Amino acid sequence: MKKETGFAQTFFVAIVGLCLLLVSADGEAIDRRRDQFQTESGYYVFPFPYSLPGVGDGVALLGVVPNVSETHADIFGYVLQGDLKGVGVTASDIHLVDRHLIMDVSGSSFNKVSLQAYNTRGISGDKDDYLIMEMDDNDFFGSRLTATWLDRMFEFYLMGYTGYWQLSAIRDKDGELIQATDSADREDFQAYAAGSRIDYTDDYLNPRVGLRFDLTARHSPRREDYAPDQFAMQYNFTGYYPFRRWDTLVFNYYQADAHVRKEGETDPLAVQGIMGLDCTLGTADQQADCLKLVDNVVAGNKYGTVDGLGGTSRLRSYPMGRYNAAHTQFAGIEYRWNLTDESTPFDIFIAKDVRSALQLAFFYEIGTVADRRRDLGEKMRHSYGIGGRLVTESGMVIRADVAHGREGLGVTIIAGFPWESF
């Protein structure tokens, strides 16, 4: 099993070395191929229906206005109606000091949020072995301040976010109620982070050659003797190399490690009380599922938790939150073929912008998680697939991916390239 970890590390070192060699082969410095602060304005409006297990059905309306009034600022918002009601808005790229100090702010409020909670923490477990955690009154607010220099080739940023939620029920995977939690405590959370980015590429938005490295330290303080006091270190390396004028090979390596400074509550009975649960109620299977959920919370309070695998960015064939633990290791490689590369305006009623590129992508990903770092690589998960991307002059990247893994297909439609977000 450990041979897989050795293979992943050797693969990483080999690709990094190759990227460094190829990027510097001509001995010339990399220059940006266009202005890094675009002001081309546009808009996108997307209505679509939703259906969520344990929550219900409804309709959502999303809207994006990049570079509002030909400034650098972007506005993104959404409204959900039906069984799930909520609103959210994000304002990004607000230049406090033109081209040097940028602010992002984001907030959301929901009457109900539903999350899949897998009964096995780490890299094991069956794909159908999960509960649905139903939470009421979920509010979030966050902000980021970025100082940038050298045409966005070096950045330093500070982040902070806060919010709260309250567990209202747990359901089985089919949405059937297992237990309501009327007595659950409200969970308040805060986190703070500082990080930096070195972006030695030819373009901040859509690189074709160069290297990029992100380093982030995130602190989550202890909450009311329940959640742990932890900080996490996150490392994200991406290399870009163009074989020809129209294609680019992209490699990504990501690692995250939690360090618990003071454990949270690790008494299972106390955790049950805080969550408003009684794991002696219900059928034998429901009692077992309840205890597994509590055990996972206890493990998180003991070891800490970092961003895991699955969802829209890493191991895209698996659902969001599929694999979580105190340590994450991931590597991916993607071939991007630029089908077109010219400025073409479009106006299709629900969207207006200027297309700058259409891409076809083929990718392969491998990753692992574990609560103890020495256990990383005992089991690995893989994902591979194909995707398409629309890149615009306003700074939008609209991505659609279809990925396959051991648990089937995963389909992603989202804004932004993979591997960019933590």
Secondary structure, DSSP 8 states (H G I E B T S, - for coil): -HHHHHHHHHHHHHHHHHHHHHHTTT------SS-SS-----EEEEEEEEEETTTEEEEEEEEEESSGGGSS-EEEEEEEEESS-EEEEEEEEEEEETTTEEEEEEEEEEEEEEEEEESS-SS-S-TT-EEEEEEEEEEEEEEEEEEEETTTTEEEEEEEEEEEEEEEEEE-TTS-EEEE-TT---EEEEEEEEEEEEEEES-SSS-SSEEEEEEEEEEE--BTTTB-EEEEEEEEEEEEEEEETTEEEEEEEEEEEEEEEE-----HHHHHHHHT--TTSS-HHHHHHHHHHHHHHHHHHHH-----B-SSSSSTTS-TTSB--SEEEEEEEEEEEEEE-S-EEEE-SSEEEEEEEEEEEEEEEEEEEESSGGGTTSS-EEEEEEEEEEEETTS-EEEEEEEEETTEEEEEEEES-TT---
